[in-house]
Amino acid sequence: MLVAWVATPWALAPHSLLLAVGSVIVLVTALAVFVTPGDNGMERERILVPVPGAVTICVVLIHFVAAIVSSWAAWPTWAAVVVTALAATSLVAEQPRWRSLLAGQSSYD
C-alpha cells in the first residue's frame, strides 16, 4: 500500500499536481474510512463506515493495481519488476485474511 501511495502521485505529477494530491487522498482515506468490523482487531465503535469483507478486499486490490500500474509508468523497469513481485507475493499472503473476510469471521489467524 505504501508503494501505491508513493508511485501513484509520482506517475500523475507530470500531468497534474491536483490529480497527484487527489490520488493520495483517495488511496489513504479509502483505507481509513471503509473498514470491515473485526478486521485487524477493529471494533465497530472505531469504524467510520463499516463495510462487508468484499469491499475491504476490493480496496486492497485497488492499491495493488495502483502500485503496479504507477510503478511501470513512472519508475525504471527494475523497480517496476520489484513492485510487481511484491504485489504478487502480497496477493498470496493475503489469502487467509481474505477467506476470513468473505466468510464473515471477525478475526483471522
C-alpha positions as CSV (number, residue, x, y, z in Angstrom):
1,M,0.0,0.0,0.0
2,L,2.9,2.3,0.7
3,V,4.2,1.8,-2.8
4,A,0.7,2.8,-4.2
5,W,0.8,6.0,-2.0
6,V,4.2,6.9,-3.5
7,A,4.1,5.6,-7.0
8,T,0.7,6.9,-8.0
9,P,1.3,10.6,-7.3
10,W,4.8,10.2,-8.8
11,A,3.2,8.9,-12.0
12,L,0.5,11.6,-12.0
13,A,2.5,14.6,-11.0
14,P,3.9,15.4,-14.5
15,H,0.3,15.5,-15.8
16,S,-1.4,17.3,-12.9
17,L,-0.4,18.1,-9.3
18,L,-4.0,18.2,-8.4
19,L,-4.5,14.6,-9.6
20,A,-1.3,13.6,-7.8
21,V,-2.5,15.0,-4.4
22,G,-6.0,13.7,-5.0
23,S,-4.8,10.2,-5.7
24,V,-3.0,10.1,-2.3
25,I,-6.1,11.4,-0.5
26,V,-8.3,8.8,-2.1
27,L,-6.0,5.9,-1.5
28,V,-5.3,6.8,2.1
29,T,-8.9,7.7,3.0
30,A,-10.3,4.6,1.5
31,L,-8.3,2.5,4.0
32,A,-9.2,4.8,6.9
33,V,-12.9,5.2,6.2
34,F,-14.1,1.8,4.8
35,V,-13.3,-1.0,7.3
36,T,-14.7,-4.4,7.9
37,P,-15.6,-4.8,11.6
38,G,-13.2,-7.3,13.3
39,D,-10.6,-7.0,10.6
40,N,-7.2,-6.3,12.2
41,G,-8.9,-6.0,15.6
42,M,-11.1,-3.1,14.6
43,E,-14.1,-2.6,16.7
44,R,-17.4,-1.3,15.3
45,E,-17.2,1.8,17.6
46,R,-14.0,3.0,16.0
47,I,-15.1,2.5,12.4
48,L,-16.4,5.4,10.3
49,V,-18.1,3.3,7.6
50,P,-18.5,-0.5,8.3
51,V,-18.4,-2.5,5.1
52,P,-18.5,-6.2,4.2
53,G,-15.3,-8.1,3.7
54,A,-15.6,-8.0,-0.1
55,V,-15.3,-4.2,0.0
56,T,-12.1,-4.4,2.1
57,I,-10.7,-6.9,-0.4
58,C,-11.6,-4.5,-3.3
59,V,-9.8,-1.6,-1.6
60,V,-6.7,-3.7,-1.2
61,L,-6.8,-4.8,-4.8
62,I,-7.1,-1.2,-5.9
63,H,-4.0,-0.5,-4.0
64,F,-2.2,-3.4,-5.7
65,V,-3.3,-2.3,-9.2
66,A,-2.3,1.4,-8.5
67,A,1.1,0.3,-7.2
68,I,1.8,-1.9,-10.2
69,V,0.5,0.4,-13.0
70,S,2.0,3.5,-11.5
71,S,5.4,1.9,-10.9
72,W,5.5,0.8,-14.6
73,A,4.5,4.3,-15.7
74,A,6.9,6.3,-13.5
75,W,9.9,4.2,-12.4
76,P,12.7,2.3,-14.1
77,T,11.9,-1.2,-15.2
78,W,13.8,-3.0,-12.5
79,A,11.8,-1.1,-9.8
80,A,8.5,-1.9,-11.5
81,V,9.5,-5.6,-11.6
82,V,10.3,-5.5,-7.9
83,V,6.9,-3.8,-7.1
84,T,5.1,-6.3,-9.3
85,A,6.8,-9.2,-7.5
86,L,6.0,-7.7,-4.1
87,A,2.4,-7.2,-5.1
88,A,2.2,-10.8,-6.3
89,T,3.7,-12.0,-3.0
90,S,1.3,-9.9,-1.0
91,L,-1.6,-11.3,-3.0
92,V,-0.7,-14.8,-2.0
93,A,-0.1,-13.8,1.6
94,E,-3.5,-12.1,1.9
95,Q,-5.4,-15.2,1.0
96,P,-6.1,-16.4,4.6
97,R,-7.3,-13.0,5.6
98,W,-9.5,-12.7,2.5
99,R,-11.1,-16.1,3.1
100,S,-11.9,-14.9,6.6
101,L,-13.3,-11.7,5.4
102,L,-15.5,-13.4,2.8
103,A,-16.7,-15.9,5.4
104,G,-17.7,-13.1,7.7
105,Q,-15.5,-14.1,10.6
106,S,-14.4,-11.3,12.9
107,S,-10.8,-12.2,13.0
108,Y,-8.3,-14.4,11.2
109,D,-5.2,-16.4,12.1
